Every structure is written in C-alpha cells, then in structure tokens.
Amino acid sequence: MERLCAVHPNAVWHMRLSYILATNEGRFLIGHHKHASRYEAWLRHHQTTTPQMLTPVLLSLSTEPQTLSTVAKKYLVDMPVVLIVGATRGLGASLVKSYANQPTNQILATARASSPPKDADNIAYIPNIDISSPEASKTLLDYLNAHSIRHIDIVIVTAGYFATESLKEPSFEAQEKMYKTCVIGPTILVTALANHSPGLLNSSSKVILVSSESGSITLRHESEGGGNYGHHASKTALNMSVKLLSLDLKDRGVAVVAVHPGFMRTEMTKNVGFDKFWDDGGAVTPDVAAKSLAEWIGTFDISKTGQYWAPRGAADIGTAEPILGPKEKLPVPLQLPW
Ligand SMILES: NC(=O)c1ccc[n+]([C@@H]2O[C@H](COP(=O)([O-])OP(=O)(O)OC[C@H]3O[C@@H](n4cnc5c(N)ncnc54)[C@H](OP(=O)(O)O)[C@@H]3O)[C@@H](O)[C@H]2O)c1
C-alpha cells in the first residue's frame, strides 16, 4: 500500500536507503512501515506548530521537483483536518479522542483557557477561544493563518453552557451568557470561517453545530413543563442559524447540520442537578456519544444539509414518545422535528 510518511530529522540517516528505493520507484513509501503512524503524527504536529520544518524534511525525501507537489497533494487529500470548538471537557474532549484515534486525522482543538492541554501526536490545541466573545473568530483565524491551515474538512462546535431557570427564577444575565455561547458565538464563528477564503470551507467540508433536542419546539410537552428559557430557546435559535447558514453555503457545497448528541453524563448536566436523571433517562458517557456522533458525521453529506439529527435516536429524549410515538418504532439515527 502506498503511504505518505515523514521521519524525524534524526531518523533520516538511518532510513535513507528506504527513501531512495521509494523515490526510484516513483512512489512515496518512505521510512519503515512499522513506524508509519508515528511519522505521520510527527509530520502533522510539525506542520501545525512549525510549518517551516515540513519543507526540509520533505525535500530530503524528494529527488525531483515534481515530487514535492505530488506529495503535498496526496498529503492534503489523505489527512483530514477536524476543528473541534469547546474541546477541553465532555463531548468535545471525547470527540478529540475519537478523531485522534485515526492517525491520519489532524485535530485542531480549541480551549477557552490560555494554557490548554498539551498537544499530542495529531492534536494541536488552540488557546484563548472563548466563543461567547467577539474576539474568538479573529483569534482562531490568526491561528489558522499562522499555521498555514488552508482547508478544514470537519468543523464541530460543541462549546455550550446550561443554567437552569424557572418562572419564579429567570435570569437575564444567564440568558445573555447562554445566547452568546450557544448561538451568537457559533454563528459568527462559522461565518468567519466561510468568509476567510473560498477554500477553507468547500464542497468537502462539513459543519456540525451541536444543538440539543431541547431546542425543538415540537418536542416540548406538558409532561416536561416549561422553564429553562435561555437554554432551550438559545438552542432553537441555533437551529435557525443552522438552517440559514445551510442556505448561504449550499452553492459552495458546504454541508451544515444541527445535532442532538444524546443525554450525557457530563459536568453540564451534573452542574444543573440532572445527574439524578442519568440512570432513568438513559444518559451515556461522552465517549459513547462522541463515537455515535463521529460515525454519523461519516455518513452526513450535502443531501442532509440544513437538517436536525439525533445520531443516537430517541432513546434519551424524554418527550419523544408522547409526540413522535413508540420509541421502538422510531429509526436510529432519527431526524428531529424543528
Ligand atoms: N450533556 C448533555 O446531556 C447534552 C444534551 C444535549 C446537548 N448537549 C450539548 O452538547 C454540547 C457539549 O455538552 P457537554 O455536556 O459536553 O458540556 P460540558 O461537559 O459542560 O463541556 C462544555 C465544553 O464547552 C466549553 N465551553 C463552555 N463555554 C465556552 C465558551 N464560552 N467558549 C469556549 N468554550 C466553552 C467548555 O470549556 P471549559 O473547559 O473552558 O469550560 C467545555 O470544553 C453542548 O453544546 C451542549 O449544549 C449536551
């Protein structure tokens, strides 16, 4: 199998015979198979952190001027860039793990903090991305420019915030924070990526905005009652943004979708006291939800742009039964009603 690999400069000398053989054949079977995933991870890491290191390494592997562009072309095709916004905890952290398992993926993971988790083989953290702030898009675009990232295959915005409210105790301040975090920030960020350059998001790009079944007006039911105005309504507004962005980006072939990732055992639900519903409500770990979501994203394309999906179906949607009918008759994945 033809593989694109790179090697650490220290390893070049030992591996030289392998390269020469590979280039003489006009192929790019470089280095030793055994270490392929390590070399690939190293290449990705250094392309994102210190792009200038890439050229000398590739040049040392290449004997013809043609070779470099062929390598670069293959490199771009074979190494999807996945941007995960809100990647430090919960679903976002699990998505990072899940996508990073595939060594050819290059993960850009955003953190709100200025000191994010340490980069790993194929994961680069981008600090200081507070999606509720108007600065988030600029900080992110500056990073992409500085690291010569010219195309993103998958964008997942999962950053979110949930504060409870009731008729007796609404909160202007909490609502403001939820709207900024869950709808204004994600919408502005996607527009910034779309406006950056025609190629950053194109017909091979998918944009997934993590919503919630709680944003569905159809699925609200008296069995659950009212309250939680800012949380639920900000997700409804996010759903509207998804629909509008999908219309704006359809001609470019960029697929945009809203998803309900499932009821999860995360800090978000624990902090609002929903951990008491975890067992009865069928809550899953964020790792389980991330796996289902990533698998579903693999099947998602422009034919479903502008829609609203629950990759894990209705099992954890408390109001599904009275509104949509017996859960066992509902398909998995399930397209949700707005
Ligand atoms: N949990 C559920 O049952 C459930 C159900 C339906 C939908 N969802 C949705 O799924 C998504 C993930 O939920 P989760 O349960 O994984 O949440 P979580 O455990 O609370 O994690 C939230 C993540 O978002 C980040 N974040 C919060 N505010 C941010 C901001 N202003 N800017 C940038 N990042 C920010 C957090 O970063 P820090 O570490 O910096 O705080 C953290 O990485 C959310 O959109 C949520 O609404 C969750």
The ligand as a Gaussian input file, in Angstrom:
#p B3LYP/6-31G(d) Opt

LIG

0 1
 N      -24.765000      16.918000      28.272000
 C      -25.914000      16.663000      27.701000
 O      -26.725000      15.821000      28.148000
 C      -26.290000      17.388000      26.434000
 C      -27.510000      17.117000      25.819000
 C      -27.837000      17.765000      24.654000
 C      -26.947000      18.669000      24.090000
 N      -25.758000      18.923000      24.705000
 C      -24.837000      19.861000      24.084000
 O      -23.604000      19.211000      23.839000
 C      -22.539000      20.152000      23.950000
 C      -21.471000      19.611000      24.884000
 O      -22.052000      19.430000      26.158000
 P      -21.220000      18.772000      27.351000
 O      -22.216000      18.080000      28.203000
 O      -20.054000      18.055000      26.820000
 O      -20.749000      20.091000      28.129000
 P      -19.594000      20.270000      29.249000
 O      -19.182000      18.976000      29.783000
 O      -20.100000      21.317000      30.163000
 O      -18.374000      20.864000      28.378000
 C      -18.561000      22.107000      27.788000
 C      -17.370000      22.423000      26.931000
 O      -17.644000      23.683000      26.309000
 C      -16.587000      24.583000      26.646000
 N      -17.103000      25.937000      26.789000
 C      -18.063000      26.399000      27.621000
 N      -18.238000      27.709000      27.458000
 C      -17.365000      28.094000      26.496000
 C      -17.054000      29.318000      25.879000
 N      -17.666000      30.452000      26.220000
 N      -16.099000      29.345000      24.929000
 C      -15.443000      28.219000      24.571000
 N      -15.680000      27.031000      25.126000
 C      -16.624000      26.968000      26.072000
 C      -16.032000      24.090000      27.977000
 O      -14.731000      24.627000      28.114000
 P      -14.076000      24.985000      29.571000
 O      -13.347000      23.745000      29.981000
 O      -13.200000      26.142000      29.281000
 O      -15.202000      25.326000      30.498000
 C      -16.082000      22.578000      27.739000
 O      -14.995000      22.166000      26.951000
 C      -23.155000      21.461000      24.397000
 O      -23.376000      22.288000      23.288000
 C      -24.485000      21.015000      24.990000
 O      -25.465000      22.017000      24.965000
 C      -25.404000      18.301000      25.869000

